[in-house]
Amino acid sequence: MLTKIIATNAAYLLNLKNAQEKIASIQNIFKNLVFGLEGKRILLLGTGLVGTNILEAATSLNLPITATYNSHKIKNAVYLPVLQENKILGINIQGIKKILTGTKPDLIINTIALAKPSDCQKNEKLAWLLNSTFPNVLANMIGALSPATKLIQLSTECVFDGYKISDSLSETLSENDPQDSNTYSLSKKSGEELIYGSNISTLITRLSNTLGFTEYQTTWEDQVKETLMADRPLNVFQNEARYFASALETGYRLLQLGYLFMKKEIPYKIIHLPGPELVTRKQLAQDVANLYGFNPGLINEVPVPGNLIRRPYYLLARQNIANLGAELVLTTEETVALIRYQKEILQPT
């Protein structure tokens, strides 16, 4: 038992060292790649998983950034309720206007969304409000108050058919696509269309699944850890493969895209930022088990229930974008090690 503990700790420290060295190299390289953003005012709307990691990346690079939060207080961010604080469900127009006129941003990164497919299905009105109406209101307000401001609108691979890439909306969901019953996909697609048709300078950025850490959210890695720690079997869906990416790495890449966007070096209105590797849920769970020294034999693959609302799996094509540093990627094993480092060392309970 003692030998296993020593071996497990040694493997953890090795993985952690690899992850930290990789992050350090990414930070150093991105300092040069986003050099021109120092004099620009950045407004980050939303501090969920991706938003908090954009904020962390910007802070590590000493970039001037104003971030907003809604339901969970975030350090170094300002409170901005997206919805009206009354019984009428609608957008907080005055609050959005106040933050725009107060910060006078050169670049806005909008991460605000209802991103969990099951939540979107349960509350369709809220999903359409946050994923479609809000981006449209934001674009119109930018056009009226600050037409020179550039907007990066985060979207998802869930609107993409997975086989072709072009600067067009025609490759998103068709009327006959079975995913048309997915409120998440449809509302994000609508948000893209409204932004795409606006008269402001916009870059729609589609992400794949991200793995990362926030203080107020339970991560999938947490759920795996708690189940295996209790020696309970863990069921994961068969053939549930995704292009997973580190949320922190994604934060750096979005800032880099912002820099290239500001320099007018991206000749697209839509860009895809998939994760570096195709990984199954079972492999992710095994990475967690190996890192903590749990029994991987407790991990079982089960069939996917037919009525499950989830993110569709797409064989996402890879678009070659110059200067994106494709070799600077964190493996899922390194990402899991980094999440543990953030939770247990940087954010001890």
C-alpha positions as CSV (number, residue, x, y, z in Angstrom):
1,M,0.0,0.0,0.0
2,L,2.8,2.4,0.9
3,T,4.6,1.7,-2.3
4,K,1.4,2.5,-4.2
5,I,0.9,5.8,-2.4
6,I,4.5,6.8,-3.1
7,A,4.2,5.8,-6.8
8,T,0.9,7.6,-7.1
9,N,2.3,10.8,-5.5
10,A,5.4,10.6,-7.7
11,A,3.1,10.3,-10.8
12,Y,1.0,13.2,-9.6
13,L,4.1,15.4,-9.0
14,L,5.4,14.5,-12.4
15,N,2.1,15.3,-14.1
16,L,1.8,18.5,-12.2
17,K,5.3,19.5,-13.0
18,N,4.7,18.8,-16.7
19,A,1.4,20.8,-16.6
20,Q,3.0,23.8,-14.8
21,E,6.0,23.8,-17.1
22,K,3.6,23.7,-20.1
23,I,1.5,26.6,-18.7
24,A,4.7,28.6,-18.0
25,S,5.9,28.1,-21.6
26,I,2.4,29.1,-22.9
27,Q,2.4,32.2,-20.7
28,N,5.8,33.3,-21.9
29,I,4.9,32.8,-25.6
30,F,1.5,34.4,-25.3
31,K,3.1,37.5,-23.7
32,N,4.7,38.1,-27.1
33,L,1.7,37.0,-29.1
34,V,-0.7,39.5,-27.3
35,F,1.9,42.3,-26.9
36,G,-0.3,44.8,-28.7
37,L,-3.2,44.4,-26.2
38,E,-1.5,46.4,-23.4
39,G,-2.9,49.7,-24.5
40,K,-6.4,48.4,-25.3
41,R,-9.4,48.3,-23.0
42,I,-10.9,44.8,-22.8
43,L,-14.4,44.2,-21.4
44,L,-15.2,40.6,-20.5
45,L,-18.9,39.8,-20.1
46,G,-19.6,36.8,-18.0
47,T,-17.3,34.9,-15.7
48,G,-18.3,31.3,-15.8
49,L,-15.8,28.5,-16.5
50,V,-14.3,30.1,-19.7
51,G,-14.8,33.6,-18.5
52,T,-12.9,33.1,-15.2
53,N,-10.0,31.5,-17.1
54,I,-9.9,34.4,-19.6
55,L,-9.7,36.8,-16.6
56,E,-6.9,34.7,-15.1
57,A,-5.0,34.6,-18.4
58,A,-5.4,38.4,-18.8
59,T,-4.3,39.1,-15.2
60,S,-1.2,36.9,-15.6
61,L,-0.3,38.9,-18.7
62,N,-1.0,42.2,-17.0
63,L,-3.6,43.2,-19.5
64,P,-6.1,45.9,-18.7
65,I,-9.4,44.1,-18.4
66,T,-12.8,44.8,-16.8
67,A,-14.8,41.6,-16.1
68,T,-18.4,41.2,-15.0
69,Y,-20.2,38.7,-12.9
70,N,-23.9,37.9,-12.4
71,S,-24.8,35.2,-9.9
72,H,-21.5,34.3,-8.3
73,K,-19.2,37.0,-7.0
74,I,-15.8,36.9,-8.7
75,K,-12.6,38.6,-7.4
76,N,-11.5,41.6,-9.5
77,A,-14.9,41.6,-11.4
78,V,-17.9,44.0,-11.2
79,Y,-21.5,43.1,-10.6
80,L,-23.7,43.2,-13.8
81,P,-27.1,41.6,-13.7
82,V,-27.8,40.5,-17.2
83,L,-31.6,40.3,-16.7
84,Q,-34.0,42.9,-15.4
85,E,-34.3,42.6,-11.6
86,N,-38.1,42.5,-11.6
87,K,-40.8,40.0,-12.5
88,I,-40.6,40.6,-16.2
89,L,-38.0,38.4,-17.8
90,G,-35.9,40.6,-20.1
91,I,-32.5,42.1,-20.7
92,N,-31.0,44.7,-18.3
93,I,-30.6,47.4,-21.0
94,Q,-29.6,50.2,-18.7
95,G,-27.0,48.0,-16.9
96,I,-25.4,47.0,-20.2
97,K,-25.4,50.6,-21.4
98,K,-23.8,51.8,-18.2
99,I,-20.9,49.3,-18.4
100,L,-20.3,50.1,-22.1
101,T,-20.2,53.9,-21.6
102,G,-18.2,53.5,-18.4
103,T,-15.5,51.3,-19.8
104,K,-15.3,52.5,-23.4
105,P,-13.9,49.1,-24.5
106,D,-11.8,48.5,-27.6
107,L,-12.6,44.8,-27.4
108,I,-15.5,43.0,-25.9
109,I,-15.5,39.2,-25.2
110,N,-19.0,37.9,-24.6
111,T,-19.2,34.6,-22.7
112,I,-22.7,35.1,-21.3
113,A,-24.9,32.1,-22.1
114,L,-27.0,29.3,-20.7
115,A,-24.6,26.6,-21.7
116,K,-25.9,23.3,-20.2
117,P,-28.1,21.6,-22.8
118,S,-30.4,20.0,-20.1
119,D,-30.9,23.5,-18.4
120,C,-31.8,25.0,-21.8
121,Q,-34.4,22.2,-22.4
122,K,-35.9,22.8,-19.0
123,N,-36.0,26.6,-19.3
124,E,-36.3,27.4,-23.0
125,K,-37.4,31.0,-22.5
126,L,-34.2,31.8,-20.5
127,A,-32.1,29.9,-23.0
128,W,-33.4,32.0,-26.0
129,L,-33.0,35.2,-23.9
130,L,-29.4,34.6,-23.0
131,N,-28.1,32.8,-26.1
132,S,-30.0,34.7,-28.8
133,T,-31.6,37.9,-27.6
134,F,-28.8,39.1,-25.5
135,P,-26.1,38.9,-28.2
136,N,-28.4,40.8,-30.5
137,V,-29.1,43.5,-28.0
138,L,-25.4,43.8,-27.2
139,A,-24.5,44.1,-30.9
140,N,-27.1,46.8,-31.5
141,M,-25.9,48.7,-28.4
142,I,-22.3,48.6,-29.6
143,G,-23.4,49.9,-33.0
144,A,-25.2,52.8,-31.4
145,L,-22.7,53.7,-28.6
146,S,-19.3,52.6,-29.8
147,P,-19.2,51.3,-33.5
148,A,-15.4,51.0,-33.5
149,T,-15.5,48.4,-30.7
150,K,-14.8,44.9,-31.8
151,L,-16.8,41.9,-30.4
152,I,-15.8,38.3,-29.9
153,Q,-18.9,36.3,-29.4
154,L,-18.4,32.8,-28.0
155,S,-20.3,30.0,-29.5
156,T,-20.2,26.2,-29.7
157,E,-19.4,23.3,-31.9
158,C,-23.0,22.2,-31.3
159,V,-24.1,24.4,-34.2
160,F,-21.6,23.0,-36.6
161,D,-22.1,20.0,-38.9
162,G,-18.6,18.9,-38.4
163,Y,-17.5,18.1,-42.0
164,K,-16.9,21.4,-43.7
165,I,-15.5,24.8,-42.6
166,S,-16.2,28.1,-44.4
167,D,-17.0,31.6,-43.5
168,S,-20.7,30.9,-43.8
169,L,-23.6,30.1,-41.6
170,S,-24.9,27.5,-44.2
171,E,-23.0,24.7,-42.5
172,T,-25.0,25.0,-39.2
173,L,-28.0,22.9,-38.3
174,S,-30.5,22.3,-41.1
175,E,-34.3,22.2,-40.7
176,N,-34.2,18.4,-40.9
177,D,-31.3,17.9,-38.5
178,P,-32.3,15.7,-35.5
179,Q,-30.5,18.1,-33.2
180,D,-33.1,20.7,-34.1
181,S,-35.0,19.6,-31.0
182,N,-32.0,20.7,-28.9
183,T,-32.8,24.2,-27.5
184,Y,-29.2,24.9,-26.7
185,S,-28.0,24.3,-30.3
186,L,-30.9,26.2,-31.8
187,S,-30.6,29.2,-29.5
188,K,-26.8,29.5,-30.0
189,K,-27.3,29.1,-33.8
190,S,-29.9,32.0,-33.7
191,G,-27.4,34.1,-31.7
192,E,-24.8,33.5,-34.3
193,E,-27.1,34.5,-37.1
194,L,-28.1,37.8,-35.4
195,I,-24.5,38.7,-34.6
196,Y,-23.4,37.7,-38.1
197,G,-25.9,40.0,-39.7
198,S,-25.1,43.0,-37.5
199,N,-23.1,45.9,-38.8
200,I,-20.4,45.8,-36.2
201,S,-17.0,44.1,-36.4
202,T,-17.6,40.6,-34.9
203,L,-15.7,37.4,-34.6
204,I,-17.8,34.4,-33.8
205,T,-15.6,31.8,-32.0
206,R,-16.9,28.3,-31.6
207,L,-15.4,26.2,-28.8
208,S,-15.4,22.5,-28.0
209,N,-15.8,21.2,-24.5
210,T,-13.5,22.7,-21.9
211,L,-12.1,21.3,-18.7
212,G,-11.2,23.6,-16.0
213,F,-11.7,25.0,-12.5
214,T,-13.9,27.6,-10.9
215,E,-14.4,28.1,-7.2
216,Y,-18.2,28.0,-7.3
217,Q,-18.8,25.2,-9.8
218,T,-18.5,21.4,-9.3
219,T,-16.4,20.1,-12.2
220,W,-16.9,16.8,-13.9
221,E,-13.5,15.8,-12.4
222,D,-14.9,16.5,-8.9
223,Q,-17.8,14.1,-9.5
224,V,-15.4,11.4,-10.8
225,K,-13.1,11.9,-7.7
226,E,-16.0,11.7,-5.2
227,T,-17.4,8.5,-6.7
228,L,-14.2,6.6,-7.0
229,M,-13.0,7.8,-3.5
230,A,-16.1,6.2,-2.1
231,D,-15.3,3.0,-4.0
232,R,-18.6,3.3,-5.9
233,P,-18.8,2.2,-9.6
234,L,-18.7,5.1,-12.0
235,N,-20.8,4.8,-15.2
236,V,-19.8,6.8,-18.3
237,F,-21.5,6.8,-21.7
238,Q,-20.1,4.7,-24.5
239,N,-18.6,6.4,-27.5
240,E,-18.8,9.8,-25.7
241,A,-15.7,11.3,-27.3
242,R,-15.0,15.0,-27.5
243,Y,-12.3,17.4,-28.4
244,F,-11.6,18.5,-24.9
245,A,-9.4,21.6,-24.1
246,S,-8.0,23.2,-21.0
247,A,-10.2,26.2,-20.0
248,L,-7.0,28.2,-19.0
249,E,-5.3,27.4,-22.3
250,T,-8.6,28.5,-24.1
251,G,-8.4,31.7,-22.1
252,Y,-5.0,32.5,-23.5
253,R,-6.0,31.6,-27.0
254,L,-9.1,33.8,-26.9
255,L,-6.9,36.8,-25.9
256,Q,-4.5,35.9,-28.8
257,L,-7.5,35.8,-31.1
258,G,-8.5,39.2,-29.8
259,Y,-5.1,40.6,-30.6
260,L,-5.1,39.2,-34.1
261,F,-8.7,40.4,-34.5
262,M,-7.8,44.0,-33.4
263,K,-4.9,43.9,-35.9
264,K,-7.3,42.8,-38.7
265,E,-5.2,39.7,-39.3
266,I,-8.2,37.3,-39.2
267,P,-10.0,37.4,-42.5
268,Y,-13.0,35.4,-41.1
269,K,-16.2,36.2,-39.2
270,I,-16.4,32.6,-37.8
271,I,-13.5,30.7,-36.3
272,H,-13.3,27.2,-34.7
273,L,-11.2,26.6,-31.7
274,P,-11.4,22.9,-31.0
275,G,-9.5,21.0,-28.3
276,P,-6.2,19.4,-29.2
277,E,-7.2,15.8,-28.9
278,L,-10.2,13.5,-29.2
279,V,-10.8,11.8,-25.8
280,T,-13.5,9.6,-24.5
281,R,-15.2,10.2,-21.1
282,K,-13.8,6.8,-20.0
283,Q,-10.3,8.0,-20.7
284,L,-10.9,11.2,-18.8
285,A,-12.2,9.3,-15.8
286,Q,-9.1,7.0,-16.0
287,D,-6.8,10.0,-16.0
288,V,-8.5,11.2,-12.8
289,A,-8.3,7.7,-11.3
290,N,-4.6,7.4,-12.1
291,L,-3.8,10.9,-10.8
292,Y,-5.4,10.2,-7.4
293,G,-4.5,6.5,-7.1
294,F,-8.1,5.3,-7.3
295,N,-9.3,2.0,-8.8
296,P,-9.9,2.4,-12.6
297,G,-11.7,-0.9,-12.6
298,L,-14.7,0.9,-11.1
299,I,-15.2,2.8,-14.3
300,N,-17.9,1.2,-16.6
301,E,-19.2,2.2,-20.0
302,V,-23.0,2.1,-20.4
303,P,-25.2,2.7,-23.4
304,V,-26.5,6.2,-24.0
305,P,-30.2,6.6,-23.2
306,G,-32.2,7.6,-26.2
307,N,-33.9,10.6,-24.5
308,L,-30.7,12.2,-23.2
309,I,-30.2,15.9,-24.2
310,R,-26.5,16.5,-24.6
311,R,-23.9,18.1,-26.7
312,P,-23.8,16.3,-30.1
313,Y,-20.5,14.7,-31.1
314,Y,-19.0,16.0,-34.2
315,L,-15.8,15.0,-36.0
316,L,-14.7,18.6,-35.9
317,A,-12.6,19.7,-38.8
318,R,-9.5,21.6,-37.9
319,Q,-9.0,25.1,-39.4
320,N,-5.4,26.3,-39.9
321,I,-5.1,29.8,-38.4
322,A,-1.7,31.4,-38.7
323,N,0.2,32.1,-35.4
324,L,-2.2,30.2,-33.2
325,G,0.7,28.1,-31.8
326,A,-1.0,24.7,-32.3
327,E,1.9,22.9,-30.7
328,L,1.3,24.7,-27.4
329,V,-1.5,22.5,-26.1
330,L,-2.2,20.8,-22.8
331,T,-3.0,17.1,-22.9
332,T,-6.1,16.0,-20.9
333,E,-3.8,14.4,-18.4
334,E,-1.9,17.6,-17.9
335,T,-5.2,19.5,-17.7
336,V,-6.5,17.2,-14.9
337,A,-3.3,17.7,-13.0
338,L,-3.6,21.5,-13.4
339,I,-7.2,21.4,-12.1
340,R,-6.0,19.6,-9.0
341,Y,-3.2,22.1,-8.6
342,Q,-5.7,25.0,-8.9
343,K,-8.1,23.5,-6.4
344,E,-5.8,22.1,-3.7
345,I,-2.9,24.5,-3.9
346,L,-4.0,27.8,-5.3
347,Q,-7.5,27.7,-3.8
348,P,-7.2,25.6,-0.6
349,T,-10.5,25.2,1.3
